[in-house]
């Protein structure tokens, strides 16, 4: 256990500029005294860990230090290659090609033979089924703009299809669910926003360089969650048995109960917005909204308007 903790601390220090003793103690669920002893042991093993006092104090490994290939197992390298191949399938980045070549060069010939014999057990696909090639161009331009801190002008569509010009300061890109999103500071809204790439109709990278902001991509990703969506409501829905697979995929079996007639009763909490209306309408007559009443009335009204559009009602 101690050896695993020492290795974990070392790898964490290698991946971070500086980290405090209390954070290490919390992460590994040990006392501060244990962390102090662990740092001494890591230093004694030849890993140069420097300590810093003060408000921004903590531990960090000297910049010149690097780990040897032997500490990374064949399975570790294989996992890295699999993840990079998944990214490369969408990004088509020449730097990723070079990185893959470097990592593959770390495999011994005997290991390469073992990998070829075993074959692929995992493929990570980061491209939606309906992907268009123009998304690759958007990804490349926005990644470069975020790297160089260039202001980007966007023509962006709202969910209702209204186009709006935005000047944004790109922070980075994120793959969420089944789509790419740009994380950026919007000068129009004067706040950070997400922009779905499929809704970006035009973009132009400006020569203006914006000052680096303190918010990082990982910070924004951790911050954005439920509060970025509309208000949540608790729903009670009854589904026909024939859509059970879809219901399980969408809501999860833990939110379902099967009634005596085979109907599926779902109690769930979701944000109330146009996405929810579209989801429920996609089930057609196979879903009955029991609660809340206003949601049932909204779905009924939208269904009636659809029927009127096709001349089913006078």
N, C-alpha and C positions, 0 to 999 in steps of 0.2 A: 504493500500500500504506500509506504514511504517513497519507494523508488518511483512509482507511478506519479506521485505528487511532485517529486523533484523534477521529473521529466515534463510534467504539465506546466510547472512554474517556468521552466527554462523555455519551453515553446511559446508560452504566453509573453515572456519578456522579449523574445526574438521578434514577435509580431507587433509589439507595442513600443512606442518611444519611451514612455515612462509609466509606471504603475505603482500605486501606493501600497504600503504593507497591509492596511485595513481592507482594501479591496481584494488583495490576495487571500487574506484570512477568511473573508466572507465567501469568496468563490470556492475555496477548497474546504470550508467548514472546519477550520482549525483555529487555534489561538494565535495571537500576535507573537507570543514567545516561540511557538512552533515555526512560524514564518521566518523569524530572525535566525533560528537554527538552520532552517532549510537554505536560506541565502548563504550562510557561512559554508554549508556543505557543498553548494553549487560552486562557490568560489574556490573551495579546496579541490574540486574536481577539475579545475582549469578553465572554468567559464568566467570571464571577467565581468562581474556585476558591480556597478558603481551605485552608491547611495547618495541621495540629495536631501537636505533638510529644508524646512520652510513650508509655506502653504502649497507650493507646487512641487513639493518633494516626493521622493519615492525611489524606486529602483529602476535601473535600465542597464542593458548590456552594451558594452563599448562598440562603437560603430564598426570597427575593423573585424569583429568576431564573426565567424560563420560556422555552420554545422557541416559535418561530413555527410556524404551520400549514404553511409552505412546506417545512419539513424532512421532513414526513410525506407520502409519495407516495399516489397514488390506490389503488394495490394494498395499501399498508399499512392505509389506512382501511377498505378493503373486507374485509380479513382480520379486522380488529377487529370490524366489524359482523357478520360470519359467526359468529365465536366467541360474541359476545354474544347473537345470536339463538338459538344452540344452548343457552346457559344459560337464556335467558328461556323457552324452550319447556317447561322443567321447573319453574323457580323461580317464574315468574309474579310477579316482583318489580316493584313500581311504580317503584322507583329505577332499575332497569335500563331500563324504558320511557323515563324521562326522559333517561338516558344515551344510549340509542340515538337519541333525538330530537336531542340536542345534537351527536352525531357526524355524523348525517345532515345537520345544518345546515352542517357544514364543507365539504360537497361543493358545488362550483360547479354551476350549472344545466347547463353543458355536460358536466360529469362525471356528473351524475345521468342524463343522456340516454345516455351511453356505457354506464353500468352497466345500465340498462334494456334497451339493445340487446343487450348481451352475455348477459344472463340469469344465473341462478345456476349456478356450476360446482361448488359444494361446500355440503353441508348437514351440520351437526354435530348429531346427535340424542343427547341425554343422558337419554332416557327409555327404560327397558326395554320390550319388546313387551308384557309382562304387567303394566305399571305400573298401580297403583291410585291413585285421586285422593287417598286419605288420606296417601300419601307426600308430597304437596305441602304438606299441613298440618304434617306432621312436620318437613319441611325448613324451613318458615317459622319454626316455633316454636324449633327448635334453632339456626338462624342468629341469631335475635334473642337467645336465651339466651347464645350464645357472645359476641355483641357486647356484651351488658350484664354478662357474667360472672355469670349466675345459675346456682345449683345446679339440676340437673334430676334428678328421680326417674324411673327407668325400670322397667318390667316387661319383662325381656329373656329370650328363649328361647335355650337352648343348642342346638347341632346335634342333640342327642338329643331336643329338645322340652321340656326341663325349664325351668320359669319361675322367675326369680329377681329379687328387687327390688335395684336398684342406685341409689346416689346418686353422680352424676358431675359433674365440672366440665368443661363442654364447651369444647374449644379451637377446633374448626372442623369442616367437612364436606369429604369428598373423594369424587370419582367414580372408582371403580376397576373396570376391566373392564366390567361391565354392572350395577353396583349402587352405591348411595350408602352411605357409611360415616361414622359420627360418630367423631371423634378426641376423646378425653376422658380426664381423670384419674379413675380409679375409686376411690372412697373405701373400698369393700369390699376390693379387691385391693391398695390402696395403691400403685398404679402406673398408668401410662398404658395405655390399652386402645383397641381399635377395636370399634365396635358397628355391625353391619349394620342398616340402617333397616328392612328387611323383617322382622327378628326383634324389633323393638321393638313390643310389643303395646299398651302404655300409656305415656304420659309426662305428667309434671306439672312445670311450671316453678316453682321455689320463689322466694320473694322474697329469700332469702339471697344475698349477693354474696360470691364467693370472691376471695381476693387473686390478682393476676396472677402466673402462674408464668413462669419464664424460658424454658421450652420453647415454641417457635413451631410453627405447623402445618407449615411447610416443613421444620423440623428433624425433627419426628416422622415425616414422610413419607419423608425421606431415611434415617432410622434404621431404620424398619421394613422388613424384606425377608425374606430366607430365615429369619432367626433367629426371626421371629414364628410360623413354621409348625412342624410336627412335624419330626423328624429325616428327612433325605433318604436314599433308597436308590437303588441302581443296578439297573435292571430290564432284562431282555431279553424282548421280547414278539413273538409271531408273529401276524399278522393275515391274514384272508382277503382276497383281492384286491378283493372287492366293496365293502369299506369303505375303500378307498384315500383317497377324498376326505376323509372324516372323520378318518382317521389323519393326513393331511397338515396339516389344519387344526389338529389338537390338538398334534402333536409336531413338525411342520415336516419338510420333505423332507430336510433335512441330517442328521436322525437316523434316516433310513430307508434300507434296502437291499432291493432286489427280488431274490428267490431265483428259481431256475430254473423252479419250478412257478408263479411269479407271486405267491407269498406275500410279505408285507411283514414284514421283520425290523426291529424298532425297539429301539435301545439308548437309554435315557433315564434321567434322574435327577429324581425327584419326591418331595415330602414324603409320608411314610406316615401316612395318616389316613383318616377316613371318606369324604372327597371322592374319594380315589384308588380306594377300593373301589367306590364308586358309578360312577366313570368306567369302570373295567374291566368291571363287571357290565353296563353299558349296551351293551356290544358283544356280549353274549350268547355264542353259540357261535363267533363270528367272531374271538375272541382266545384265544390260548393263552399263559399265563405260563410261560416257560421258566426264568427266574431272577428273584429268589431263590426257593428252595424254600418258605420259610415264607409268602411272598405267594401262591404257587400254592395252598398248602393252605388259606389263609384264603379265597380266592375260591371254591375248591371247596366249602368248608364252608358259605359263605353261599349258594351256588347250591343246595346240597342242602337247606338249611333253607327256601329259597323253594319248592322242589319239594314238600317235605313239607307246606308250608302249603296247597298245592293238591291234596294227596292223591295225589301221584305215587309216593310211597314208603310202605310200611307202617309 
